């Protein structure tokens, strides 16, 4: 009997020890979780705390002297473009592709000296502005090249490698030629009296949208034509599926296809979205001091509004609208934006001697601080180049 009570007391003692350890562990985990949640809430809602954490904990602030560079010859004029995870430098018909540490990875020979570029994912379209030559580059290789009759004024490539070019100086006002990812000519469509403001190919490769402007009358007329690529490949004259007419004197400047066949259309005074054949307002600029807007993003559109923050100061308020669910997020920069650059999920705000890179979620990704005024920037989803006269400074995003 004594042995039984002795064993029972020993087991009870062990359980007390175990329970104490468990309780302490649970308490520590709970305190940690509460602390973490509190920090996250403060980070999300307190701007000053967020600035301090971004700078001192996440190291999002980088300075001009602490980045990789690509050296340029001051006497030579280079054309620079960021695409995919590379920066390309075109000079004297050589397109040199650099990696994110500034290392030269590939040199391509091209018959282009004054280029226009467009890219989507791993595809880069390049053409001679007011010339005849065009190329499609996939990753770091030339996939195909072609020559057109007339002069190229615009080029567009979608995420699957389909290419469309706008050609002028022919017997028509404008010709738009379409190519497959392999370089096969698919069709040409002709505009006799209007000029093309922009073109876009849908992500499912089924539609080509043409934003055209008619200035022949006393008022400006902007229209958007939706062309079936399948129909146009066999009969270009009967391929228009829908035409959307803008309001009188409303100037369209940019269009972009986003997911689910949404066509986001930027006018000088608003941004509209065409979805399921409905044409609705997405962003209205009435009674706002809007200094910039863009639709060149993944499933988002933005406007940058200048708002006074003091007697002689102003902030830049970036409104980021999700085109899927119409949710609006804001980011505030403590200066007036000089220029914006957008690509994919990245938005770059040029604030003079600083660039703030933010994502479409409204969060700061990187802040680049320079010793001088910044005048030229190239941006892709994962890399940016700050261009100076004698070098390009690389910011990895």
N, C-alpha and C positions, 0 to 999 in steps of 0.2 A: 504493500500500500504506500509506504514511504517512497519507494522507487517510482511509483506511478505519479505521485504529486511532484516529485523532483523533476521527472521528465516533462510533466505538464507546465511547470514553472519555467523550465529551460526553453520550451517551445514558445511560450508566451513572451518571454524575453526577446527571443529571436524575432518574433512577429513585430514587437514594438520597434526593434532596430530597423527592420525592413520598412515598416510603415513610416518611420522618421525619414529614411532615405528617399522614399517615394514622395513624401510630402514636400521635402526640400527641393527635389528635382522638379516637381509640378509647379512649385512656387517660382523657381528660377525661370522655367519656361514661360510661365504666365507673365512674369515681370518683363522678360525679354520681348515677348509678343506685344505687350501693351506699349513698351518703349518704342518698338519698331513701328507700330501703327501710329503712335503719336508723332514720331519723326516724319512719317509719310504724310500725315495730315498737315503738319506744319509746313513741310516742303511744298505741298500742293497749294497751300493757301496763303503763305507768308512770302512775299516777293524778296525781302531782304535776306531771310534765312535761305531761300532757294539759291540766291546769288552766291552766298557764302559757301554753301555745300557744293554747288557746281564748280566753283573756283578751287576750293581747298580740299575737297574730298574726291570728287569725280574728275578733277583736273581737266575740265572742259575748256579752260582758257589757255591759249597758246600764243607765243610771241613770235615776231618776225624772225628773230635770230635762231629759233629752235626748231626749224623745219627743214626737210629735204628740199633741194633745189635742182632745177634744170637750167644750165647756163645757156644764154643766148648771145649771139654776136650783135653788138649794138648797131653796126653798119648795115645789117641785113634785116629786111622786113619779113617777119614770120607770121603765119596764120595758125592760131592755136585753138584746139577744141578738146573738151573732155568727153569721153564716152566709155560706158561700161566701167572698168577699173583702170583705165588708161588715160594718159594725156598725149594727144597727137600734135606734132609740130610740122607744118608744111612750109618748106622753103626750097626754092629752085627745083621744083618737080620731085622732091623727095619728101615723103611723109614718114617722119620718124616717130615711132610709138614708144612711150616711156611708161615704166611701171610706177607703183606708188612710193617707191623709195628714190625715184629719179634716175633709175638705171635704164639704159637704152635696150629695148627688147626686140625691135624689128624695124627695118627700113623698107618702105614700099616705093617703087617708081610709078609716078602718076603723071598724066599730061594735064595737070591743073596748076594754075598759078594764082588765080583769084577765086578762092573756093566759096561755095555755100555748103553747109553741112546740115544733116538731120540724123538723129539716132534713136534707136529703141532697143533696149537690152543689149545683146551682143552684136547687133547690126548697125553699121554706120553707112549712110548714104553721103556721097561727095560728088559735087558737080562744079563745072566751070561757070561762074556767074557771067551771064551774057555770052556764054560759049556753047559748045556742042557736046562736050565729053562728060560722061557720068560713070560712077563706080559704085558697087556695093561691096563693102568690106565686112567680113564676118570674123569676129574676134580680132586676129592680127593678119588675116589673109584676104587678098582680093578674090571675091567670089566670081564676079563678072564685071565687064565694062561694056559700054555702048556709046554710040554717037547718034545725035539727033539732027534733023533738019530744022533750022531756026536757032533761036538763042534761049538758053535755059534761064528762067528767072526764079524758080522755086523747086525744091525737092522735098519729098516726104517719104519716110519709111515706117512701116508698122512693126510690131513686135515679132511678127513671123517672117519678116524679110521681104514683104511686098513693097514695091517702090512706085511712086507716082511723081512725074515731073511736069511743071508748067513751062510751056514753050511759047515765046512771042516772036514777033518779026517774021511772020509767015503771011500767007494770003488771008488768014483769019486773025481776028483780034487776039485770041488765045487758043492754044492747043494743049490738051492734057493727055499725056501718054502714061500707060500703066504697064508694069513689068512684074513677072513672077519672081519668087526667090532665086530661081535658076537663071534669071536674065531673059526669059522668053517674053517678047512683046505680046501683051494681052489685047489691048485695044487703044484707040485714040478717040477722044471726044472733043468737039469743036465749039467754041463760043465766038459768035460773029460780032457782037456789039458790046460786050461787057468785059471788064477786067477781073481777074481772080485775086481775091484778098487772101485766101488760104485754101488748103485742101487737107483732107484727112481720110485715112483708110481704117475701117472698123477692125476690131481685134479678132473677129471671126472671119475676116477676109471676104465678106459678102457685099460690103457697100463702100462706095467712094462718095464722100461728101465734098461739094464744091461751094465755097462762099464767094459769091460774085457781087460786084458793085457796078451799077449803071449810073454814069455821071453825064449821060448825053442830054438829059432833060434839064428843066429848071430846078428840080429837087433830086437829091441823092436817093437811089433805091437799092437796098441790099436784099439779096435773095440767097437761099440755101437750097441747092439741088442734091437729092439723094439718088445715086445711080447704082443699079444692080450690076455687080461685077460679072456675074454669070451671064446675064442678058447682054451686057455690053461686049463680051468676048465674041458673041455671034452676031449681034446687031446693035451697034453703038447708037444708032439714031432713035431706037425705041427702048432705051434702057432706063429712062428716068422714072423712078417710082413715086417720088413725092417732091413738091416744091414748097418751101416755106418763105413767105414774103414778109420782110421787115417793115416797120412803120416808116412813113415818109421822113426823109432827112435823117434816118438812123443809119450810122456807119458801122458795118461789121469789120472787125480787125483780125479775129483769130477763131479757129474751131478745133476741137479735139474730141476724138472718140475715146470713151472710157469703157469700163466693163459693162456687160449686159446691153451693149449697143446704145448706150447713152451718148448723145452728141451734145457737148457743152459748147456754147456759142458766146463769144465775147464781143460786145458792142462798146462804143465809146461811153455809153451812159448806163449800161447794165450788163449782167451775165444771165443768159437764158439756158434752159436745158430741154432738149428734144428727146422724149422717152415714150415708147409705145405710141408714136405718132402725135403725142400731145406736146405743145410748145409752151413751156411755163417759165415764169421769172424765177431765178435762183438768187441773184444779188441785185439790189437796186441802189444806184448811186445818188439818188435825189437827195438834196439838202446835206450832202456830205462833201468834205474836202478830200476826195479820193485822189491819191497821187500815183498809185500803181494798181494793176489787177492782172491776174494770170489764170489761164485754164490748163497750162502745160504741166499737169500733175497727174498722179494716179488717183482717180476717183475723188478728186477734190478740186475746188476753185478758191481763189483768194482775192481779197482786196486789201490794200494798205491805205489807211486813212490817217491824215495828219490832224492831231488834236492838241490844243494848247495845254501846257502843263505849268505855265508860269507867265510872268510879264514878258520875258524874252525867250522863252523855251517852249519846245513842243515835243510830243512823243509820236511814235509811229505805232498805230494800233492795227495789227494784222488779224483780219477775220478769215478763218479757214473753214469753209463749208464742205461737209461730206456730201457728195452727190448721191450716195446710196440712201442714207437715212436723213439727210438735210440737217444734221447736227452741226452746230456752229461753235468753234473754239476760238479763243483769242490769245494773242501773244503781244506783249507791249515792249517796244524797244525805246530806250530813253534818249532818242535823238530822231531827227528827221532823216528819213531814208533817201539816199541819193539815187539808188538803182536797185532793182531786184533781179534775181536769177532763179529760175525754177526748173526742176527736172525730177520726174518720178515722185518720190516722197520727200524731196529736199527743197527747202526755200532758203535762199541766201539774201540777207539784207545788207546792202552797202551803206554804212553809216559815216563814211568819210575816211577815217583812219582805222575803222574796225569793220569786220564782217561778222554778223551773227548768222550761223547756220541753224535753222530750226527744222523740225520735221512736221509732217501734216497732222500729227497729234498735238501740236502746239508746244513742244518741249525743245529747249535749247540742246543742240547736239555738240556744237563747237563754237567758240568765240576766238577769232583771229585778230590780234592787235598789231598794227604796223607802226613804223616810225614816220611814215609819210602818207600822203593822200593816195587812196586806192582808186584806180580808174578803170581797171578791166579785170574781170573774173570769169572763169569757165567752170561749170559745175555739172557733175553727173550724180548718180545715187550714192556712190561710194568714194568719190575723189573730187577735189576742187583744185584749181590752179589760180594763184594770185599773180597776175602778169605785170612785170616791170620791164623797163627798157632793156635790161641786160640779163634777166633771169625770170624763171617761173618758180614761185614758192608753192610747195605741195602740201595740201591739208587733207589728211585721210579722215573720211567721215564714217 
